[in-house]
Amino acid sequence: MICYLQGGTMLCCRFAQAKPPNPTPVSKLPPCPQNPPPSGTGQYQFISIGQAFFRERVLFVNQPITTSVSNELIAILLYLRNEDRNKPITLYCNIPGGERTPTMALFDTIEACKVRTASEGQAERA
């Protein structure tokens, strides 16, 4: 499973019926094909990159850690851990700082859930 946080919210699924959506602006993430087309239809089903990440148990955070961001991430980490304790969870961070208490709560959860972490870009302290 995969989750992508952008602006404090998880991106939602997007589906297309017959063909990929029109080209999106650079600021938006492109959709990913979810399933191969059924035989003879030639139609793909598309989902957001965030949903594709969530299926692979990959999280990407690109904003300061506030109370709401921390609570959302903690809930997602606990859900993924309880869903399957043997599958790894990976967290990619590009975090320009944040509040100290929510960051420590997130840190404790990351350790408890044995999350693999990687810094991509900034990794500022709270």
HELIX and SHEET records of a PDB file:
HELIX    1   1 ILE A   49  ARG A   55  1                                   7    
HELIX    2   2 THR A   67  GLU A   83  1                                  17    
HELIX    3   3 ARG A  100  ALA A  112  1                                  13    
SHEET    1   A 5 THR A   9  MET A  10  0                                        
SHEET    2   A 5 ILE A   2  GLN A   6 -1                                        
SHEET    3   A 5 VAL A  58  VAL A  61  1                                        
SHEET    4   A 5 THR A  90  ILE A  95  1                                        
SHEET    5   A 5 ARG A 116  ALA A 123  1                                        
SHEET    1   B 2 CYS A  32  ASN A  35  0                                        
SHEET    2   B 2 GLN A  45  ILE A  47 -1                                        
END                                                                             
